[in-house]
Amino acid sequence: ETGVTQTPRHLVMGMTNKKSLKCEQHLGHNAMYWYKQSAKKPLELMFVYSLEERVENNSVPSRFSPECPNSSHLFLHLHTLQPEDSALYLCASSHEASGRYNEQFFGPGTRLTVL
Amino acid sequence: DAKTTQPTSMDCAEGRAANLPCNHSTISGNEYVYWYRQIHSQGPQYIIHGLKNNETNEMASLIITEDRKSSTLILPHATLRDTAVYYCIVRVPRGFQKLVFGTGTRLLVSP
């Protein structure tokens, strides 16, 4: 247990569906991240939220829409996805402060399959 | 961020020490070396980090060469549960951390 939980753990959806991934951290961190890991590819950073504001968007298609209502919760809203969006979606959190080493703690991921 | 080079894969016998090398010849003075690992179908797990001194925690030891151009992660008594992909990342620990994961080293611990 890393203190970062993700739900659901597995999700199968059609291309016309709308679904949301949820991440919750219980570590008192103030930065949260979404990563995508496709088969046999390195992790790709998608979004970063720091103090509930989005500070980075790595050219992610608009069919992925993040939401950070507070420092403990992060959502990834999905709509009209493509089969190539099938991947492991990982959430992470860290404590952003000067003088700290900012290691990230990852959740277990959501395995997404788009049919 | 400095680029890192790691072997694609390594094998280790259970109970023996696993020594995982990482080259980071372009590292700058304020960059730290971080190690993470990812067990199959799980999220990455932070292991250890260091600047220039050797570091040890309950999971592993990190040896950084004097010129800081390479480092070695040591798992002193590898177990089957240490089978994972190990990532070496070099960067400055500023504000929020954009981790750039390469392909890492796939460590297989066998009985």
gemmi code that builds the backbone of each chain (N, CA, C; Angstrom):
import gemmi

chains = {
    "A": [
        ("GLU", (0.832, -1.209, 0.000), (0.000, 0.000, 0.000), (0.860, 1.249, 0.000)),
        ("THR", (0.654, 2.094, -1.001), (1.481, 3.291, -1.116), (0.769, 4.516, -0.590)),
        ("GLY", (-0.520, 4.412, -0.235), (-1.295, 5.571, 0.161), (-1.986, 6.244, -1.009)),
        ("VAL", (-1.858, 5.674, -2.197), (-2.531, 6.187, -3.388), (-3.425, 5.068, -3.919)),
        ("THR", (-4.714, 5.337, -3.984), (-5.663, 4.333, -4.465), (-6.272, 4.781, -5.786)),
        ("GLN", (-6.591, 3.793, -6.610), (-7.207, 4.074, -7.900), (-8.391, 3.145, -8.106)),
        ("THR", (-9.456, 3.696, -8.648), (-10.622, 2.894, -8.999), (-11.164, 3.350, -10.343)),
        ("PRO", (-11.699, 2.406, -11.146), (-11.631, 0.960, -10.922), (-10.244, 0.414, -11.239)),
        ("ARG", (-9.988, -0.803, -10.903), (-8.710, -1.423, -11.247), (-8.698, -1.912, -12.687)),
        ("HIS", (-9.864, -2.293, -13.171), (-9.997, -2.740, -14.555), (-11.243, -2.090, -15.151)),
        ("LEU", (-11.153, -1.713, -16.416), (-12.282, -1.073, -17.086), (-12.273, -1.448, -18.554)),
        ("VAL", (-13.422, -1.919, -19.021), (-13.605, -2.197, -20.442), (-14.709, -1.266, -20.933)),
        ("MET", (-14.443, -0.546, -21.994), (-15.444, 0.397, -22.490), (-15.444, 0.425, -24.011)),
        ("GLY", (-16.614, 0.756, -24.553), (-16.744, 0.928, -25.986), (-16.319, 2.331, -26.376)),
        ("MET", (-16.127, 2.534, -27.654), (-15.624, 3.828, -28.130), (-16.609, 4.955, -27.923)),
        ("THR", (-17.881, 4.637, -27.744), (-18.875, 5.700, -27.568), (-19.193, 5.964, -26.097)),
        ("ASN", (-18.600, 5.196, -25.211), (-18.891, 5.349, -23.784), (-18.217, 6.560, -23.193)),
        ("LYS", (-18.726, 6.979, -22.020), (-18.073, 7.982, -21.183), (-17.839, 7.343, -19.826)),
        ("LYS", (-16.621, 7.403, -19.381), (-16.273, 6.834, -18.078), (-15.286, 7.753, -17.389)),
        ("SER", (-15.072, 7.520, -16.092), (-14.104, 8.305, -15.342), (-13.231, 7.403, -14.489)),
        ("LEU", (-11.968, 7.753, -14.423), (-11.026, 7.087, -13.526), (-10.847, 7.982, -12.316)),
        ("LYS", (-10.725, 7.334, -11.154), (-10.592, 8.096, -9.912), (-9.291, 7.750, -9.218)),
        ("CYS", (-8.664, 8.757, -8.640), (-7.450, 8.573, -7.858), (-7.611, 9.342, -6.554)),
        ("GLU", (-7.175, 8.729, -5.472), (-7.237, 9.385, -4.169), (-5.931, 9.127, -3.430)),
        ("GLN", (-5.365, 10.175, -2.866), (-4.135, 10.000, -2.092), (-4.390, 10.388, -0.634)),
        ("HIS", (-3.785, 9.587, 0.249), (-3.987, 9.747, 1.686), (-2.678, 10.143, 2.364)),
        ("LEU", (-1.835, 10.871, 1.624), (-0.492, 11.166, 2.097), (-0.279, 12.631, 2.418)),
        ("GLY", (-1.300, 13.449, 2.226), (-1.146, 14.880, 2.474), (-0.319, 15.588, 1.417)),
        ("HIS", (-0.187, 14.978, 0.260), (0.580, 15.577, -0.832), (-0.201, 16.694, -1.523)),
        ("ASN", (0.535, 17.535, -2.243), (-0.122, 18.657, -2.921), (0.106, 18.671, -4.427)),
        ("ALA", (0.659, 17.616, -4.964), (0.807, 17.499, -6.417), (0.345, 16.117, -6.829)),
        ("MET", (-0.383, 16.047, -7.932), (-0.873, 14.763, -8.431), (-0.663, 14.675, -9.938)),
        ("TYR", (-0.521, 13.441, -10.413), (-0.094, 13.206, -11.791), (-0.908, 12.080, -12.413)),
        ("TRP", (-1.132, 12.173, -13.719), (-1.636, 11.050, -14.508), (-0.560, 10.632, -15.494)),
        ("TYR", (-0.290, 9.314, -15.534), (0.629, 8.724, -16.494), (-0.122, 7.674, -17.306)),
        ("LYS", (0.362, 7.443, -18.511), (-0.152, 6.370, -19.354), (0.988, 5.407, -19.652)),
        ("GLN", (0.711, 4.112, -19.545), (1.707, 3.111, -19.895), (1.100, 2.127, -20.883)),
        ("SER", (1.493, 2.264, -22.132), (1.054, 1.331, -23.165), (1.976, 0.134, -23.177)),
        ("ALA", (1.517, -0.925, -23.804), (2.292, -2.168, -23.834), (3.674, -1.922, -24.426)),
        ("LYS", (4.684, -2.340, -23.699), (6.074, -2.308, -24.140), (6.569, -0.902, -24.436)),
        ("LYS", (5.992, 0.080, -23.790), (6.433, 1.473, -23.935), (6.725, 2.052, -22.566)),
        ("PRO", (7.621, 3.035, -22.488), (7.871, 3.696, -21.199), (6.647, 4.463, -20.729)),
        ("LEU", (6.633, 4.759, -19.457), (5.563, 5.595, -18.921), (5.575, 6.957, -19.591)),
        ("GLU", (4.393, 7.460, -19.887), (4.268, 8.784, -20.483), (3.476, 9.680, -19.535)),
        ("LEU", (4.043, 10.811, -19.181), (3.321, 11.762, -18.358), (2.210, 12.404, -19.177)),
        ("MET", (1.009, 12.463, -18.576), (-0.127, 13.082, -19.260), (-0.423, 14.460, -18.673)),
        ("PHE", (-0.700, 14.479, -17.380), (-1.102, 15.727, -16.719), (-0.438, 15.831, -15.355)),
        ("VAL", (-0.208, 17.080, -14.932), (0.284, 17.345, -13.592), (-0.593, 18.420, -12.968)),
        ("TYR", (-1.008, 18.178, -11.747), (-1.718, 19.191, -10.968), (-0.872, 19.522, -9.751)),
        ("SER", (-0.631, 20.802, -9.548), (0.074, 21.274, -8.370), (-0.816, 22.270, -7.653)),
        ("LEU", (-1.080, 22.005, -6.396), (-1.977, 22.854, -5.611), (-3.301, 23.063, -6.355)),
        ("GLU", (-3.778, 21.948, -6.913), (-5.083, 21.874, -7.573), (-5.158, 22.657, -8.883)),
        ("GLU", (-4.044, 23.148, -9.369), (-4.034, 23.794, -10.673), (-3.231, 22.945, -11.647)),
        ("ARG", (-3.751, 22.851, -12.873), (-3.034, 22.060, -13.858), (-1.792, 22.830, -14.291)),
        ("VAL", (-0.639, 22.219, -14.132), (0.603, 22.892, -14.479), (1.263, 22.284, -15.700)),
        ("GLU", (0.774, 21.158, -16.126), (1.354, 20.549, -17.308), (0.313, 19.701, -18.019)),
        ("ASN", (0.305, 19.816, -19.319), (-0.547, 18.999, -20.174), (0.338, 18.590, -21.347)),
        ("ASN", (0.685, 17.325, -21.405), (1.661, 16.864, -22.399), (1.014, 16.529, -23.724)),
        ("SER", (0.365, 17.523, -24.328), (-0.221, 17.332, -25.663), (-1.152, 16.131, -25.697)),
        ("VAL", (-1.959, 16.035, -24.669), (-2.887, 14.906, -24.581), (-4.163, 15.241, -25.355)),
        ("PRO", (-4.694, 14.292, -26.130), (-5.933, 14.561, -26.878), (-7.079, 14.960, -25.953)),
        ("SER", (-7.989, 15.751, -26.490), (-9.086, 16.296, -25.675), (-10.086, 15.244, -25.226)),
        ("ARG", (-10.002, 14.042, -25.764), (-10.893, 12.987, -25.282), (-10.526, 12.534, -23.861)),
        ("PHE", (-9.381, 13.000, -23.380), (-8.984, 12.804, -21.982), (-9.121, 14.149, -21.278)),
        ("SER", (-9.904, 14.191, -20.205), (-10.158, 15.439, -19.509), (-9.911, 15.250, -18.016)),
        ("PRO", (-8.855, 15.864, -17.465), (-8.583, 15.696, -16.042), (-9.374, 16.683, -15.195)),
        ("GLU", (-9.542, 16.294, -13.930), (-10.216, 17.171, -12.968), (-9.589, 16.953, -11.602)),
        ("CYS", (-9.268, 18.037, -10.908), (-8.677, 17.944, -9.576), (-9.486, 18.827, -8.636)),
        ("PRO", (-10.541, 18.290, -8.032), (-11.414, 19.107, -7.183), (-10.763, 19.546, -5.877)),
        ("ASN", (-9.804, 18.776, -5.395), (-9.070, 19.134, -4.178), (-7.741, 18.400, -4.191)),
        ("SER", (-6.924, 18.656, -3.200), (-5.560, 18.117, -3.237), (-5.500, 16.613, -3.038)),
        ("SER", (-6.603, 15.998, -2.625), (-6.581, 14.562, -2.374), (-7.175, 13.738, -3.499)),
        ("HIS", (-7.867, 14.372, -4.425), (-8.591, 13.628, -5.456), (-8.216, 14.110, -6.857)),
        ("LEU", (-8.137, 13.150, -7.738), (-7.837, 13.431, -9.142), (-8.673, 12.497, -9.992)),
        ("PHE", (-9.293, 13.072, -11.025), (-10.108, 12.265, -11.919), (-9.565, 12.377, -13.338)),
        ("LEU", (-9.838, 11.360, -14.136), (-9.563, 11.418, -15.564), (-10.843, 10.994, -16.274)),
        ("HIS", (-11.487, 11.953, -16.905), (-12.736, 11.695, -17.610), (-12.430, 11.279, -19.045)),
        ("LEU", (-13.093, 10.214, -19.457), (-12.807, 9.606, -20.755), (-14.056, 9.641, -21.632)),
        ("HIS", (-13.897, 10.042, -22.892), (-15.046, 9.978, -23.804), (-14.568, 9.785, -25.229)),
        ("THR", (-15.324, 9.024, -25.968), (-15.023, 8.678, -27.360), (-13.579, 8.258, -27.549)),
        ("LEU", (-13.149, 7.293, -26.739), (-11.774, 6.810, -26.842), (-11.607, 5.898, -28.040)),
        ("GLN", (-10.341, 5.660, -28.377), (-9.965, 4.788, -29.481), (-9.317, 3.516, -28.931)),
        ("PRO", (-9.324, 2.453, -29.693), (-8.682, 1.215, -29.212), (-7.225, 1.428, -28.823)),
        ("GLU", (-6.527, 2.335, -29.485), (-5.111, 2.551, -29.133), (-4.940, 3.267, -27.798)),
        ("ASP", (-6.036, 3.703, -27.200), (-5.967, 4.292, -25.864), (-5.945, 3.218, -24.776)),
        ("SER", (-6.103, 1.984, -25.163), (-6.009, 0.885, -24.194), (-4.616, 0.882, -23.585)),
        ("ALA", (-4.560, 0.912, -22.260), (-3.269, 1.017, -21.564), (-3.506, 0.907, -20.066)),
        ("LEU", (-2.414, 0.951, -19.333), (-2.465, 1.063, -17.873), (-2.350, 2.551, -17.533)),
        ("TYR", (-3.330, 3.082, -16.824), (-3.321, 4.494, -16.435), (-2.961, 4.582, -14.960)),
        ("LEU", (-1.891, 5.295, -14.717), (-1.331, 5.374, -13.377), (-1.461, 6.774, -12.809)),
        ("CYS", (-1.825, 6.829, -11.552), (-1.895, 8.082, -10.821), (-0.724, 8.112, -9.834)),
        ("ALA", (-0.180, 9.274, -9.589), (0.892, 9.425, -8.617), (0.695, 10.730, -7.859)),
        ("SER", (1.347, 10.819, -6.699), (1.306, 12.068, -5.943), (2.672, 12.324, -5.330)),
        ("SER", (2.918, 13.585, -5.004), (4.164, 13.951, -4.342), (3.924, 15.199, -3.515)),
        ("HIS", (4.881, 15.466, -2.635), (4.787, 16.677, -1.834), (5.706, 17.719, -2.446)),
        ("GLU", (5.124, 18.779, -2.913), (5.871, 19.843, -3.572), (6.268, 20.887, -2.541)),
        ("ALA", (7.567, 20.928, -2.256), (8.059, 21.932, -1.314), (9.555, 22.034, -1.508)),
        ("SER", (10.090, 23.233, -1.336), (11.526, 23.408, -1.493), (12.249, 22.619, -0.412)),
        ("GLY", (13.372, 22.059, -0.756), (14.149, 21.302, 0.209), (13.727, 19.850, 0.350)),
        ("ARG", (12.656, 19.470, -0.320), (12.244, 18.065, -0.270), (12.673, 17.372, -1.554)),
        ("TYR", (12.677, 16.082, -1.536), (13.208, 15.340, -2.676), (12.140, 14.887, -3.642)),
        ("ASN", (10.882, 15.176, -3.310), (9.810, 15.037, -4.281), (9.667, 13.661, -4.899)),
        ("GLU", (9.953, 12.620, -4.124), (9.702, 11.304, -4.693), (8.209, 11.142, -4.902)),
        ("GLN", (7.864, 10.426, -5.943), (6.465, 10.200, -6.277), (6.006, 8.841, -5.779)),
        ("PHE", (4.760, 8.808, -5.348), (4.135, 7.565, -4.906), (3.011, 7.247, -5.872)),
        ("PHE", (3.057, 6.050, -6.410), (2.125, 5.645, -7.458), (1.016, 4.766, -6.917)),
        ("GLY", (-0.146, 4.896, -7.544), (-1.232, 3.966, -7.299), (-1.035, 2.694, -8.097)),
        ("PRO", (-1.940, 1.722, -7.935), (-1.805, 0.442, -8.624), (-2.188, 0.494, -10.097)),
        ("GLY", (-2.845, 1.570, -10.506), (-3.209, 1.714, -11.910), (-4.604, 1.192, -12.228)),
        ("THR", (-5.130, 1.688, -13.325), (-6.379, 1.176, -13.908), (-6.036, 0.598, -15.271)),
        ("ARG", (-6.352, -0.675, -15.470), (-6.124, -1.316, -16.768), (-7.340, -1.047, -17.640)),
        ("LEU", (-7.166, -0.232, -18.651), (-8.262, 0.178, -19.526), (-8.186, -0.544, -20.860)),
        ("THR", (-9.305, -1.111, -21.251), (-9.425, -1.737, -22.575), (-10.553, -1.056, -23.328)),
        ("VAL", (-10.247, -0.547, -24.496), (-11.249, 0.122, -25.336), (-11.561, -0.793, -26.519)),
        ("LEU", (-12.817, -1.156, -26.620), (-13.219, -2.071, -27.690), (-13.731, -1.320, -28.909)),
    ],
    "B": [
        ("ASP", (16.959, 17.332, -18.469), (17.338, 16.258, -17.559), (18.387, 15.378, -18.210)),
        ("ALA", (19.342, 14.898, -17.393), (20.404, 14.062, -17.922), (19.830, 12.745, -18.420)),
        ("LYS", (20.436, 12.217, -19.471), (19.989, 10.949, -20.012), (20.671, 9.826, -19.249)),
        ("THR", (19.992, 8.725, -19.104), (20.559, 7.564, -18.425), (20.594, 6.381, -19.366)),
        ("THR", (21.561, 5.493, -19.139), (21.697, 4.260, -19.911), (21.748, 3.094, -18.952)),
        ("GLN", (20.871, 2.112, -19.178), (20.818, 0.920, -18.349), (20.802, -0.315, -19.233)),
        ("PRO", (21.342, -1.429, -18.728), (21.213, -2.672, -19.508), (19.748, -3.056, -19.616)),
        ("THR", (19.416, -3.725, -20.703), (18.025, -4.089, -20.957), (17.527, -5.112, -19.951)),
        ("SER", (18.361, -6.080, -19.631), (17.927, -7.130, -18.719), (19.109, -7.690, -17.944)),
        ("MET", (18.792, -8.269, -16.771), (19.793, -8.919, -15.934), (19.128, -10.093, -15.221)),
        ("ASP", (19.943, -11.078, -14.887), (19.475, -12.223, -14.115), (20.209, -12.257, -12.789)),
        ("CYS", (19.539, -12.813, -11.787), (20.152, -12.927, -10.470), (19.570, -14.148, -9.782)),
        ("ALA", (20.420, -14.882, -9.061), (19.942, -16.018, -8.290), (19.375, -15.531, -6.959)),
        ("GLU", (18.319, -16.177, -6.545), (17.675, -15.825, -5.274), (18.688, -15.911, -4.131)),
        ("GLY", (18.687, -14.888, -3.266), (19.610, -14.864, -2.137), (20.934, -14.183, -2.413)),
        ("ARG", (21.233, -14.011, -3.702), (22.469, -13.319, -4.064), (22.210, -11.828, -4.203)),
        ("ALA", (23.303, -11.060, -4.243), (23.174, -9.610, -4.434), (22.913, -9.306, -5.910)),
        ("ALA", (21.997, -8.396, -6.129), (21.737, -7.903, -7.494), (22.322, -6.501, -7.598)),
        ("ASN", (23.206, -6.330, -8.593), (23.865, -5.046, -8.803), (23.416, -4.478, -10.148)),
        ("LEU", (22.658, -3.419, -10.088), (22.072, -2.842, -11.304), (22.786, -1.535, -11.636)),
        ("PRO", (23.484, -1.496, -12.783), (24.244, -0.294, -13.128), (23.413, 0.726, -13.894)),
        ("CYS", (23.866, 1.965, -13.814), (23.241, 3.049, -14.571), (24.321, 4.076, -14.925)),
        ("ASN", (24.386, 4.414, -16.185), (25.313, 5.453, -16.625), (24.568, 6.762, -16.843)),
        ("HIS", (25.125, 7.824, -16.312), (24.535, 9.167, -16.486), (25.669, 10.159, -16.635)),
        ("SER", (26.411, 10.029, -17.725), (27.649, 10.789, -17.901), (27.421, 12.291, -18.066)),
        ("THR", (26.203, 12.713, -18.393), (25.936, 14.143, -18.594), (25.257, 14.778, -17.387)),
        ("ILE", (25.296, 14.101, -16.262), (24.646, 14.603, -15.060), (25.251, 15.950, -14.651)),
        ("SER", (24.399, 16.862, -14.190), (24.884, 18.159, -13.744), (24.933, 18.193, -12.213)),
        ("GLY", (25.568, 19.230, -11.685), (25.887, 19.265, -10.267), (24.707, 19.235, -9.320)),
        ("ASN", (23.559, 19.714, -9.770), (22.409, 19.763, -8.869), (21.382, 18.672, -9.159)),
        ("GLU", (21.745, 17.716, -9.979), (20.823, 16.615, -10.285), (21.055, 15.438, -9.353)),
        ("TYR", (19.956, 14.864, -8.915), (19.981, 13.688, -8.072), (19.770, 12.443, -8.918)),
        ("VAL", (20.180, 11.315, -8.378), (19.906, 10.020, -8.993), (18.777, 9.356, -8.204)),
        ("TYR", (17.708, 9.014, -8.889), (16.569, 8.328, -8.282), (16.450, 6.929, -8.890)),
        ("TRP", (15.989, 5.994, -8.072), (15.671, 4.663, -8.579), (14.230, 4.327, -8.216)),
        ("TYR", (13.529, 3.810, -9.200), (12.177, 3.288, -9.021), (12.161, 1.874, -9.597)),
        ("ARG", (11.182, 1.091, -9.198), (10.977, -0.190, -9.840), (9.494, -0.400, -10.084)),
        ("GLN", (9.199, -1.264, -11.051), (7.824, -1.571, -11.388), (7.670, -3.068, -11.518)),
        ("ILE", (6.965, -3.631, -10.576), (6.611, -5.041, -10.635), (5.460, -5.184, -11.621)),
        ("HIS", (5.431, -6.305, -12.298), (4.464, -6.512, -13.371), (3.045, -6.143, -12.971)),
        ("SER", (2.410, -5.316, -13.800), (1.008, -4.910, -13.623), (0.765, -4.092, -12.366)),
        ("GLN", (1.809, -3.502, -11.816), (1.644, -2.603, -10.675), (2.215, -1.232, -11.024)),
        ("GLY", (1.923, -0.238, -10.183), (2.522, 1.071, -10.380), (3.976, 1.078, -9.951)),
        ("PRO", (4.774, 2.015, -10.480), (6.167, 2.131, -10.052), (6.272, 2.411, -8.555)),
        ("GLN", (7.373, 1.975, -7.986), (7.612, 2.123, -6.557), (8.948, 2.819, -6.363)),
        ("TYR", (8.952, 3.885, -5.587), (10.195, 4.578, -5.269), (11.091, 3.666, -4.424)),
        ("ILE", (12.393, 3.656, -4.739), (13.324, 2.825, -3.975), (14.264, 3.685, -3.148)),
        ("ILE", (15.017, 4.552, -3.823), (16.074, 5.280, -3.143), (16.534, 6.425, -4.032)),
        ("HIS", (17.201, 7.399, -3.449), (17.796, 8.462, -4.254), (19.070, 8.941, -3.576)),
        ("GLY", (19.915, 9.650, -4.340), (21.134, 10.200, -3.773), (21.702, 11.298, -4.640)),
        ("LEU", (22.590, 12.080, -4.054), (23.247, 13.167, -4.784), (24.691, 12.790, -5.108)),
        ("LYS", (25.481, 12.532, -4.094), (26.877, 12.142, -4.329), (27.378, 11.148, -3.311)),
        ("ASN", (26.777, 11.095, -2.132), (27.179, 10.116, -1.141), (26.425, 8.818, -1.352)),
        ("ASN", (27.018, 7.734, -0.923), (26.320, 6.457, -0.976), (25.163, 6.486, 0.011)),
        ("GLU", (24.092, 5.842, -0.363), (22.894, 5.842, 0.451), (22.422, 4.412, 0.672)),
        ("THR", (21.793, 4.189, 1.823), (21.235, 2.869, 2.131), (19.911, 3.056, 2.847)),
        ("ASN", (18.933, 2.245, 2.473), (17.693, 2.190, 3.235), (17.279, 0.730, 3.366)),
        ("GLU", (16.058, 0.514, 3.813), (15.622, -0.852, 4.078), (15.452, -1.669, 2.806)),
        ("MET", (15.376, -1.006, 1.668), (15.172, -1.732, 0.415), (16.468, -1.999, -0.329)),
        ("ALA", (17.380, -1.025, -0.330), (18.533, -1.144, -1.219), (19.647, -0.193, -0.792)),
        ("SER", (20.777, -0.329, -1.490), (21.885, 0.611, -1.354), (22.152, 1.243, -2.705)),
        ("LEU", (22.586, 2.482, -2.673), (22.921, 3.215, -3.888), (24.358, 3.664, -3.792)),
        ("ILE", (25.157, 3.223, -4.775), (26.559, 3.603, -4.831), (26.736, 4.542, -6.018)),
        ("ILE", (27.229, 5.733, -5.774), (27.449, 6.727, -6.829), (28.950, 6.941, -6.960)),
        ("THR", (29.474, 6.855, -8.166), (30.909, 7.046, -8.365), (31.311, 8.472, -8.016)),
        ("GLU", (32.597, 8.651, -7.760), (33.077, 9.956, -7.312), (32.826, 11.045, -8.351)),
        ("ASP", (32.939, 10.679, -9.645), (32.676, 11.668, -10.689), (31.191, 11.798, -11.000)),
        ("ARG", (30.368, 10.998, -10.342), (28.898, 10.996, -10.461), (28.401, 10.639, -11.860)),
        ("LYS", (29.227, 10.060, -12.677), (28.797, 9.710, -14.024), (28.141, 8.348, -14.101)),
        ("SER", (28.167, 7.619, -13.026), (27.457, 6.337, -13.012), (27.087, 5.979, -11.576)),
        ("SER", (26.168, 5.047, -11.468), (25.744, 4.598, -10.146), (25.330, 3.133, -10.237)),
        ("THR", (25.218, 2.495, -9.069), (24.793, 1.109, -8.994), (23.778, 0.954, -7.875)),
        ("LEU", (22.671, 0.354, -8.213), (21.679, 0.001, -7.203), (21.966, -1.419, -6.754)),
        ("ILE", (22.048, -1.624, -5.458), (22.360, -2.948, -4.931), (21.194, -3.458, -4.092)),
        ("LEU", (20.666, -4.611, -4.496), (19.713, -5.341, -3.667), (20.519, -6.442, -2.992)),
        ("PRO", (20.792, -6.352, -1.700), (21.805, -7.228, -1.091), (21.437, -8.712, -1.072)),
        ("HIS", (20.185, -9.035, -0.935), (19.758, -10.431, -0.918), (18.471, -10.525, -1.743)),
        ("ALA", (18.628, -10.679, -3.037), (17.463, -10.628, -3.920), (16.498, -11.771, -3.630)),
        ("THR", (15.221, -11.470, -3.698), (14.178, -12.486, -3.564), (13.374, -12.529, -4.857)),
        ("LEU", (12.536, -13.547, -4.974), (11.730, -13.688, -6.185), (10.831, -12.457, -6.372)),
        ("ARG", (10.421, -11.835, -5.272), (9.547, -10.673, -5.355), (10.263, -9.419, -5.848)),
        ("ASP", (11.582, -9.509, -5.973), (12.334, -8.374, -6.527), (12.361, -8.398, -8.053)),
        ("THR", (11.790, -9.418, -8.655), (11.686, -9.453, -10.112), (10.820, -8.286, -10.574)),
        ("ALA", (11.404, -7.401, -11.385), (10.719, -6.163, -11.768), (11.563, -5.439, -12.806)),
        ("VAL", (11.016, -4.353, -13.320), (11.796, -3.447, -14.163), (12.283, -2.309, -13.274)),
        ("TYR", (13.590, -2.053, -13.316), (14.205, -1.041, -12.467), (14.591, 0.172, -13.322)),
        ("TYR", (14.156, 1.338, -12.868), (14.391, 2.567, -13.622), (15.342, 3.484, -12.859)),
        ("CYS", (16.334, 3.971, -13.558), (17.262, 4.959, -13.036), (16.888, 6.303, -13.656)),
        ("ILE", (16.645, 7.299, -12.841), (16.215, 8.617, -13.328), (17.098, 9.675, -12.690)),
        ("VAL", (17.528, 10.616, -13.500), (18.380, 11.694, -13.003), (17.669, 13.016, -13.232)),
        ("ARG", (17.509, 13.789, -12.176), (16.877, 15.088, -12.346), (17.024, 15.935, -11.090)),
        ("VAL", (16.691, 17.206, -11.280), (16.702, 18.153, -10.178), (15.382, 18.031, -9.427)),
        ("PRO", (15.404, 17.932, -8.110), (14.154, 17.783, -7.346), (13.455, 19.112, -7.127)),
        ("ARG", (13.080, 19.779, -8.205), (12.402, 21.076, -8.066), (10.909, 20.854, -7.926)),
        ("GLY", (10.239, 21.905, -7.519), (8.806, 22.012, -7.361), (8.023, 20.736, -7.514)),
        ("PHE", (7.518, 20.509, -8.680), (6.883, 19.222, -8.927), (7.802, 18.434, -9.835)),
        ("GLN", (7.670, 17.183, -9.779), (8.673, 16.349, -10.435), (8.119, 15.646, -11.656)),
        ("LYS", (8.597, 16.027, -12.798), (8.217, 15.360, -14.029), (9.198, 14.226, -14.253)),
        ("LEU", (8.807, 13.035, -13.860), (9.664, 11.875, -14.027), (9.649, 11.416, -15.473)),
        ("VAL", (10.812, 11.216, -16.022), (10.931, 10.683, -17.376), (11.490, 9.278, -17.245)),
        ("PHE", (10.644, 8.306, -17.505), (11.047, 6.916, -17.405), (11.579, 6.434, -18.748)),
        ("GLY", (12.748, 5.814, -18.721), (13.250, 5.168, -19.925), (12.722, 3.751, -19.987)),
        ("THR", (13.484, 2.871, -20.583), (13.049, 1.472, -20.705), (13.493, 0.627, -19.526)),
        ("GLY", (14.443, 1.111, -18.716), (14.839, 0.422, -17.504), (15.540, -0.899, -17.728)),
        ("THR", (15.849, -1.569, -16.621), (16.466, -2.904, -16.633), (15.464, -3.903, -16.090)),
        ("ARG", (15.205, -4.921, -16.865), (14.312, -5.999, -16.409), (15.151, -6.993, -15.630)),
        ("LEU", (14.943, -7.048, -14.311), (15.672, -7.976, -13.440), (14.826, -9.216, -13.202)),
        ("LEU", (15.396, -10.363, -13.487), (14.725, -11.633, -13.235), (15.481, -12.351, -12.140)),
        ("VAL", (14.827, -12.575, -11.009), (15.413, -13.328, -9.911), (14.876, -14.750, -9.974)),
        ("SER", (15.796, -15.698, -10.045), (15.404, -17.105, -10.212), (15.761, -17.904, -8.968)),
        ("PRO", (15.020, -18.996, -8.726), (15.313, -19.852, -7.546), (16.675, -20.498, -7.653)),
    ],
}
model = gemmi.Model(1)
for chain_id, residues in chains.items():
    chain = gemmi.Chain(chain_id)
    for i, (resn, *xyz) in enumerate(residues, 1):
        res = gemmi.Residue()
        res.name, res.seqid = resn, gemmi.SeqId(i, " ")
        for name, pos in zip(("N", "CA", "C"), xyz):
            atom = gemmi.Atom()
            atom.name, atom.element = name, gemmi.Element(name[0])
            atom.pos, atom.b_iso = gemmi.Position(*pos), 0.0
            res.add_atom(atom)
        chain.add_residue(res)
    model.add_chain(chain)
structure = gemmi.Structure()
structure.add_model(model)
structure.setup_entities()
